[in-house]
């Protein structure tokens, strides 16, 4: 009888097990979690799709300056991201949890800073000239990166405490990726109407449709983050605050980078984002100058993300049969092969090539969708692996390192895009578009738009296949070890789980 009373008072190892007590998600939970990346990716896609060309065509900023600014921002991220990770890990937990509250805190700041990047103050250009615009662009871009980090690191960490069941985490990753894909759609409407030919016949970005579209997107970002906050729950709630001992941050980083699975998924995430950002930015130039068809921006994006919806009902079965590692590596190689095939077809006449291009975008999208749907689950598994081998669990710090690698992917994309623009002398000295250079180098636009993603996605596949250590069998073994860790944490009163957790 005494044993029965103890079990009723606090669930400690029931027949269902500790993982079962920290799972049991329903459709509302998955949708609520997906809203976080729906909102975040609306803001992020606005930057990755619009900002590069907005800087060159509207503000007349030099590609060299843009490249230096993007790289400097990533240097700051090397400092800022780990700091944010430690703030998240060491913040005193309360009934609202440790991670989901950040969705509420960053909702309004993220909306505001998204608009500020596209809101030039006339007096800056008049009083300070190009220097004034450069300073303003740098401040607003770095501010966006910091606020976005304040959302992404806690949000990524949230998956670890929403559920501990590996199948539910796989499904969370799928829903998150679908949310991210949906977040890319609103910005496409802007790219469909944002260019207009000037007197010289050059298609140039117009300011009014951009700023109106960005303002609408910013409002949606804020609203969705508030809704996401209300519809998430942390089922594993820490009951104590980690002490920030001297040198602890360095030890955490070393333990993460020594783990081959965490290192591999971080590099893969870096190459995935580099390829996606490069194509999103560079395609806007390619479709305008090579094919003369801005409508291809929307169709190519649909071809890239539609496969997610098609694969969503089947991805779980594929993972259950072959494991995340094998399936994701195959997806990366498929995307690389599709882009390599496009490069080989560069001699086909443009009239036919544009439709072939979109067809292979779809094939590439199928491959990328596989890894995009599961990359967050790969990362969570790797963090579990670090905990099993080291006994340390620091979700905020872990995701800050993972997200920093992804930001390095932004640097790679920025170097590729702006290096190409510098190489063909895209802008004249006065900031105007160099029509002759553009006309003479349309072939280079195409070559770079296909061979660069092929290399990036090929590297991603090799890293997952060769370095990532969590095969299907090892992931199953990891789940057994995770159950034992949860048992010890509950017994030591380090966490509250299941029905013990109450949140507003």
C-alpha positions in Angstrom: 0.0 0.0 0.0 2.8 2.4 0.9 4.4 1.8 -2.5 1.0 2.5 -4.2 0.7 5.8 -2.3 4.2 6.9 -3.4 3.4 6.2 -7.0 0.2 8.1 -6.9 1.9 11.1 -5.2 4.7 11.4 -7.7 5.1 9.3 -10.8 8.4 7.6 -10.4 8.9 4.9 -13.0 5.4 3.7 -13.7 4.9 0.8 -16.2 4.7 3.5 -18.9 8.2 4.7 -18.1 9.5 8.2 -17.7 9.7 8.8 -21.5 6.0 7.9 -21.8 5.2 10.4 -19.0 6.9 13.2 -20.8 5.2 12.5 -24.2 1.7 12.1 -25.5 1.5 15.0 -27.8 -1.7 15.8 -29.7 -2.3 17.8 -32.9 -2.6 21.1 -31.0 0.9 20.6 -29.5 2.5 20.0 -32.9 0.7 23.0 -34.5 1.6 25.2 -31.5 5.2 24.3 -31.8 5.2 24.8 -35.6 3.9 28.4 -35.1 7.3 29.4 -33.6 9.2 28.7 -36.8 6.3 29.9 -38.9 6.8 33.3 -37.3 10.6 33.2 -37.1 11.0 32.1 -40.7 8.7 34.8 -42.0 11.1 37.4 -40.5 14.2 35.4 -41.6 13.0 34.8 -45.1 12.3 38.5 -45.5 16.0 39.0 -44.8 17.4 36.2 -46.8 15.2 36.8 -49.9 14.8 40.6 -50.0 17.6 42.3 -48.1 20.6 41.4 -50.4 19.0 42.8 -53.5 17.3 45.6 -51.6 20.7 46.8 -50.4 22.1 46.8 -54.0 19.1 48.0 -56.1 17.4 50.4 -53.7 20.1 51.7 -51.4 23.0 51.3 -53.9 25.3 49.7 -51.4 28.4 48.0 -52.7 28.5 44.2 -52.7 31.9 44.5 -51.0 30.4 46.4 -48.1 27.5 44.0 -47.8 29.9 41.1 -47.7 32.1 42.7 -45.0 29.0 43.7 -43.0 27.6 40.2 -43.1 30.9 38.7 -42.0 31.4 41.2 -39.2 27.9 40.4 -38.0 28.8 36.7 -37.8 32.0 37.5 -35.8 29.7 39.2 -33.3 27.4 36.2 -33.3 30.4 34.1 -32.2 30.3 36.1 -29.0 26.6 36.8 -28.8 25.2 33.3 -29.4 27.0 31.5 -26.6 26.1 34.3 -24.2 22.4 33.9 -25.1 22.7 30.1 -24.7 24.1 30.5 -21.1 21.4 33.1 -20.3 18.8 30.6 -21.3 20.4 27.7 -19.4 21.0 29.7 -16.2 17.7 31.6 -16.0 15.7 30.7 -13.0 12.8 28.4 -14.0 9.3 29.3 -13.1 5.8 27.9 -13.9 6.0 29.3 -17.5 9.0 27.1 -18.1 12.5 28.0 -19.2 12.2 28.3 -23.0 8.7 29.0 -24.3 8.5 32.4 -22.5 11.0 33.8 -24.9 8.5 33.6 -27.7 6.4 36.1 -25.8 9.3 38.4 -24.9 10.7 38.7 -28.4 7.4 39.0 -30.4 7.3 42.8 -30.5 11.1 43.5 -30.7 11.4 41.0 -33.7 8.5 42.6 -35.5 10.0 46.1 -35.0 13.5 45.4 -36.0 12.3 43.5 -39.2 10.7 46.7 -40.4 13.6 48.9 -39.4 16.0 47.2 -41.7 13.9 48.3 -44.7 13.1 51.8 -43.3 15.7 54.3 -44.5 15.7 57.8 -42.9 16.1 60.4 -45.7 18.2 62.7 -43.6 20.8 60.0 -43.2 21.5 59.9 -47.0 21.2 63.6 -47.3 23.4 64.5 -44.4 25.9 61.7 -44.3 25.7 60.3 -47.8 26.5 56.6 -48.4 28.3 56.4 -45.1 25.1 57.2 -43.2 23.2 54.4 -45.0 26.1 51.9 -44.3 26.0 52.7 -40.6 22.2 52.4 -40.4 22.3 49.1 -42.4 24.9 47.7 -40.1 23.1 48.7 -36.8 19.7 47.4 -37.9 21.1 44.2 -39.4 23.1 43.3 -36.3 20.1 44.2 -34.1 17.9 41.8 -36.1 20.5 39.0 -35.7 20.6 39.5 -31.9 16.8 39.6 -31.5 16.4 36.6 -33.9 18.9 34.7 -31.7 16.8 35.5 -28.7 14.0 33.6 -30.4 15.8 30.8 -32.1 18.0 29.4 -29.3 15.2 29.1 -26.7 12.8 27.9 -29.4 15.2 25.2 -30.6 15.8 24.1 -27.0 12.1 23.8 -26.4 11.8 20.6 -28.4 13.9 18.8 -25.8 11.4 19.5 -23.1 8.1 19.4 -25.0 8.6 15.6 -25.4 11.4 13.1 -24.8 10.0 10.4 -27.1 12.2 10.1 -30.2 9.2 9.5 -32.6 7.4 12.5 -31.3 10.5 14.6 -31.7 10.8 13.4 -35.3 7.2 14.5 -35.8 7.9 17.9 -34.1 10.8 18.4 -36.5 8.5 17.7 -39.4 5.9 20.2 -38.1 8.6 22.8 -37.4 9.9 22.4 -41.0 6.4 22.8 -42.4 6.0 25.9 -40.3 9.3 27.2 -41.6 8.2 26.5 -45.2 4.9 28.3 -44.7 6.9 31.2 -43.3 8.6 31.6 -46.7 5.4 32.0 -48.6 4.4 35.6 -47.7 7.7 37.1 -48.9 7.1 35.5 -52.3 4.2 37.8 -52.9 6.6 40.7 -52.7 9.1 39.2 -55.1 6.3 38.8 -57.6 5.6 42.6 -57.9 8.8 44.3 -56.6 10.7 45.0 -59.9 10.0 47.5 -62.6 12.1 48.4 -65.7 13.6 51.8 -65.7 14.2 54.0 -68.8 17.3 52.0 -69.7 15.3 48.7 -69.6 16.9 47.5 -66.4 14.6 45.8 -63.9 15.0 47.5 -60.6 13.5 46.9 -57.2 10.7 49.4 -56.2 10.6 50.6 -52.6 6.8 50.9 -51.9 5.8 47.3 -52.4 8.7 46.2 -50.3 8.0 48.3 -47.3 4.3 47.6 -47.3 4.9 43.9 -47.6 7.5 43.9 -44.9 5.2 45.8 -42.5 2.4 43.3 -43.0 4.9 40.4 -42.4 6.2 42.0 -39.2 2.7 42.2 -37.8 2.0 38.6 -38.5 5.3 37.6 -36.9 4.4 39.3 -33.6 0.9 37.8 -33.5 2.0 34.3 -34.3 4.7 34.3 -31.6 2.1 35.3 -29.0 -0.2 32.5 -30.2 2.8 30.0 -30.2 3.6 31.0 -26.6 0.1 30.2 -25.5 0.0 26.8 -27.3 3.3 25.2 -26.1 4.0 23.3 -22.9 7.3 22.2 -21.3 6.8 18.6 -20.0 10.3 18.4 -18.5 10.7 21.3 -16.1 14.0 22.0 -14.4 13.7 22.7 -10.7 17.0 24.4 -10.1 19.3 27.0 -11.6 22.6 25.9 -13.1 25.6 27.7 -11.6 27.8 29.6 -14.1 31.1 28.3 -12.8 34.3 29.7 -14.2 35.3 27.9 -17.4 32.0 26.0 -17.6 31.1 27.6 -21.0 34.4 26.5 -22.5 33.9 22.9 -21.1 30.4 22.8 -22.6 31.6 23.9 -26.0 34.5 21.4 -26.0 32.2 18.5 -25.0 29.8 19.4 -27.9 32.5 19.7 -30.6 34.2 16.5 -29.5 30.9 14.6 -30.1 31.1 13.5 -33.8 27.3 13.4 -34.2 26.8 16.9 -32.9 29.7 18.2 -35.0 28.3 16.5 -38.1 24.8 17.8 -37.7 26.1 21.3 -37.1 28.2 21.2 -40.3 25.3 19.7 -42.2 23.0 22.4 -40.9 25.6 25.0 -41.9 25.7 23.7 -45.5 21.9 23.3 -45.7 21.4 26.9 -44.8 24.2 28.1 -47.0 22.7 26.4 -50.0 19.2 27.6 -49.2 20.2 31.2 -48.6 22.4 31.3 -51.7 19.7 30.1 -54.0 17.0 32.4 -52.4 19.2 35.4 -52.8 20.9 34.6 -56.1 17.9 33.3 -57.9 16.3 36.8 -57.7 19.2 38.0 -59.9 19.2 34.9 -62.2 15.5 35.0 -63.0 15.6 38.7 -63.8 18.7 38.7 -66.0 19.0 35.2 -67.4 15.3 34.3 -68.0 13.6 37.8 -67.7 10.9 36.2 -65.6 10.4 37.3 -62.0 7.4 34.9 -61.7 10.0 32.1 -61.5 10.8 33.2 -58.0 7.4 32.1 -56.8 7.3 28.9 -58.8 10.9 27.9 -57.8 10.0 28.5 -54.1 6.9 26.4 -54.5 9.0 23.6 -56.3 11.4 23.7 -53.3 8.8 23.6 -50.5 5.9 21.7 -52.0 7.7 18.4 -51.6 7.5 18.9 -47.8 3.8 18.6 -47.9 4.0 15.6 -50.2 6.6 13.9 -48.0 5.1 14.7 -44.7 2.8 11.6 -44.5 5.6 9.3 -45.5 8.7 10.7 -43.7 7.9 8.9 -40.5 7.7 5.5 -42.2 11.0 6.2 -44.0 12.7 7.1 -40.8 11.3 4.0 -39.0 12.6 1.7 -41.7 16.0 3.2 -42.6 16.8 5.7 -39.8 17.4 9.4 -40.0 21.0 9.3 -40.9 20.6 7.2 -44.0 17.5 8.9 -45.2 18.9 12.4 -44.7 22.2 11.6 -46.4 20.2 10.3 -49.4 18.2 13.5 -49.6 21.4 15.6 -49.6 22.9 13.6 -52.5 19.6 13.8 -54.4 19.7 17.6 -54.1 23.3 17.8 -55.1 22.7 15.6 -58.1 19.8 17.7 -59.3 21.8 20.9 -59.2 24.8 19.2 -60.9 22.5 18.0 -63.7 21.3 21.6 -64.2 24.8 22.8 -64.5 25.5 20.2 -67.2 22.4 21.6 -69.1 23.7 25.1 -69.2 23.9 25.1 -73.1 20.2 24.5 -73.5 18.3 27.5 -75.0 16.7 29.7 -72.4 13.1 29.2 -73.5 13.3 25.5 -72.7 15.8 25.8 -70.0 13.6 27.8 -67.7 11.1 24.9 -67.5 13.8 22.3 -67.1 15.3 24.4 -64.4 12.0 24.5 -62.4 11.6 20.8 -62.9 15.0 20.0 -61.4 14.2 22.6 -58.6 11.4 20.2 -57.7 13.8 17.2 -57.6 16.3 19.2 -55.5 13.4 20.2 -53.3 12.5 16.6 -52.7 16.0 15.9 -51.5 16.2 19.0 -49.4 12.8 18.5 -47.9 13.9 15.1 -46.4 16.7 16.7 -44.4 14.9 19.9 -43.7 12.0 17.9 -42.1 14.4 16.0 -39.9 17.4 18.3 -39.2 16.0 19.5 -35.9 15.4 15.9 -34.8 19.0 15.0 -35.8 20.3 17.9 -33.6 18.1 16.9 -30.6 19.4 13.3 -30.9 23.0 14.5 -31.0 22.4 16.7 -27.9 21.0 13.6 -26.1 24.1 11.7 -27.2 26.3 14.4 -25.6 24.3 14.1 -22.4 24.7 10.3 -22.3 28.4 10.5 -22.8 29.2 13.5 -20.5 26.4 13.7 -18.0 25.9 17.4 -19.0 22.6 18.8 -20.4 22.8 22.4 -21.6 20.1 22.8 -24.3 20.5 26.6 -24.6 24.2 26.4 -25.0 24.0 23.4 -27.3 21.5 25.2 -29.6 23.6 28.3 -29.5 26.5 26.4 -31.0 24.3 24.6 -33.5 22.7 28.0 -34.5 26.2 29.6 -34.8 27.2 26.9 -37.3 24.0 27.8 -39.3 25.0 31.4 -39.2 28.4 30.5 -40.6 26.3 29.1 -43.4 25.0 32.7 -43.9 28.6 33.8 -44.3 29.3 31.2 -46.9 26.2 32.3 -48.8 27.1 35.9 -48.5 30.6 35.3 -49.8 29.2 33.3 -52.8 26.5 35.9 -53.7 28.5 39.0 -53.2 31.7 37.5 -54.6 29.8 36.7 -57.8 28.4 40.3 -58.0 31.8 41.8 -57.4 33.3 39.5 -60.0 31.0 40.7 -62.8 31.0 44.4 -61.6 27.3 44.3 -61.0 27.2 48.0 -59.7 28.8 51.1 -61.2 30.8 53.4 -58.9 27.7 55.6 -58.4 25.6 52.6 -57.1 23.7 52.2 -60.3 23.3 48.8 -62.0 26.0 48.1 -64.6 23.7 47.0 -67.5 26.6 46.0 -69.8 28.2 43.8 -67.2 24.9 42.1 -66.5 24.2 41.5 -70.2 27.6 40.0 -70.8 27.6 37.7 -67.8 24.2 36.0 -67.8 25.9 32.7 -68.5 28.0 33.1 -65.3 24.8 33.8 -63.3 23.5 30.4 -64.4 26.7 28.5 -63.8 27.1 29.8 -60.3 23.4 29.3 -59.4 23.8 25.6 -60.1 27.3 24.4 -59.4 27.6 26.2 -56.0 24.5 24.5 -54.5 25.6 21.2 -55.9 28.9 21.4 -54.0 27.2 22.6 -50.8 24.6 19.8 -50.8 27.2 17.2 -51.8 29.4 18.1 -48.8 26.3 17.9 -46.5 25.6 14.4 -47.7 29.2 13.2 -47.1 29.2 14.7 -43.6 26.0 12.9 -42.6 27.0 9.6 -44.2 30.6 9.5 -42.9 30.8 11.5 -39.7 27.3 11.5 -38.1 27.4 8.5 -35.7 23.8 7.9 -34.8 22.6 5.1 -37.1 19.1 3.7 -36.6 20.3 1.0 -34.2 22.4 3.5 -32.1 19.4 5.9 -31.9 17.3 3.2 -30.5 20.0 2.4 -27.9 20.2 6.1 -27.1 16.5 6.1 -26.2 17.1 3.3 -23.6 19.9 5.3 -22.0 17.7 8.4 -22.0 15.1 6.6 -20.0 17.7 5.8 -17.3 18.9 9.5 -17.2 15.3 10.7 -16.7 14.8 8.2 -13.9 17.9 9.5 -12.0 16.9 13.2 -12.6 13.5 12.6 -11.2 14.8 10.7 -8.2 17.3 13.5 -7.4 14.5 16.1 -7.8 16.3 17.8 -10.6 13.3 17.9 -12.8 9.5 17.7 -12.7 7.8 15.7 -15.4 4.4 14.8 -16.8 1.3 15.7 -14.8 3.5 17.4 -12.2 4.2 20.3 -14.5 1.7 23.2 -14.4 2.0 26.3 -16.7 -0.2 29.3 -17.5 
